[in-house]
């Protein structure tokens, strides 16, 4: 209840945060589309589900983790080709975009 009331007290700030998140999500989706072996799935969430084609998604996760970039792979058969990338701030997303580009 306290959190809900605080939200209403700063509705302008909340709207601004939502706006930048939507913009950053779209920028990140476009950057992921530029990587030939990645296929982002359309989303309305704060994360992007991405199909990894022709590579082991767990190897991609491990390579990024060694650079301090954390994304999530799945173990279930239905999601075996996918990773989940949370939308962060530009200073968090830019290293991810650069690292994925270098993996091409």
C-alpha positions in Angstrom: 0.0 0.0 0.0 2.8 2.3 0.9 4.5 1.7 -2.5 1.2 2.3 -4.4 0.7 5.6 -2.6 4.3 6.7 -3.3 3.7 5.9 -7.0 0.7 8.2 -7.1 2.7 10.9 -5.4 5.3 10.8 -8.2 3.2 9.9 -11.2 5.2 12.3 -13.5 8.4 10.5 -12.5 6.9 7.1 -13.1 5.6 8.1 -16.5 9.1 9.4 -17.4 10.7 6.1 -16.3 8.2 4.1 -18.4 8.9 6.4 -21.4 12.7 5.9 -21.3 12.2 2.1 -20.7 10.1 1.9 -23.8 12.6 3.9 -25.9 15.5 1.9 -24.6 13.7 -1.4 -25.2 13.1 -0.5 -28.8 16.7 0.6 -29.3 17.9 -2.7 -27.9 15.5 -4.7 -30.1 16.8 -2.9 -33.2 20.4 -3.5 -32.2 19.7 -7.2 -31.6 18.0 -7.4 -35.0 21.3 -6.2 -36.5 23.1 -9.3 -35.2 22.6 -11.9 -38.0 22.3 -14.9 -35.6 19.8 -13.3 -33.2 16.1 -13.1 -33.7 14.3 -11.0 -31.0 10.7 -11.9 -30.3 8.2 -8.9 -30.2 7.6 -7.9 -26.6 5.6 -5.6 -24.3 7.7 -6.5 -21.3 10.9 -5.2 -19.6 12.8 -8.1 -21.1 13.4 -9.4 -24.6 13.2 -13.1 -25.6 15.8 -13.7 -28.3 16.2 -16.8 -30.5 19.8 -17.8 -31.0 20.3 -19.4 -34.4 23.3 -21.5 -35.3 25.0 -21.2 -31.9 24.7 -22.7 -28.5 22.8 -20.2 -26.3 24.6 -21.4 -23.2 27.9 -20.6 -24.8 26.7 -17.1 -25.6 25.6 -16.7 -22.0 29.0 -17.9 -20.8 31.0 -15.7 -23.1 29.0 -12.6 -22.0 29.3 -13.6 -18.3 33.1 -13.6 -18.6 32.7 -10.0 -19.6 30.5 -9.2 -16.7 27.3 -9.1 -18.8 24.5 -11.3 -17.5 21.7 -12.7 -19.6 19.7 -15.9 -19.1 19.5 -19.1 -21.0 16.8 -21.8 -20.6 17.2 -25.5 -20.0 13.8 -26.7 -21.1 13.5 -28.3 -24.6 10.9 -25.8 -25.8 13.1 -22.8 -25.0 16.5 -24.4 -25.7 17.2 -21.9 -28.6 16.4 -18.8 -26.6 17.9 -16.4 -24.2 16.3 -13.7 -22.1 17.8 -10.2 -22.0 16.5 -7.7 -19.5 16.2 -4.1 -20.7 18.6 -1.9 -18.7 19.9 1.6 -18.9 21.9 2.6 -22.0 25.2 2.3 -20.0 24.2 -1.3 -19.3 22.9 -2.1 -22.8 25.7 -0.6 -24.8 28.3 -3.1 -23.5 25.9 -5.9 -24.3 25.4 -4.6 -27.8 29.1 -4.2 -28.4 29.9 -7.7 -27.1 27.3 -9.4 -29.2 28.6 -7.5 -32.3 32.1 -8.7 -31.6 30.8 -12.3 -31.4 29.6 -12.2 -35.0 
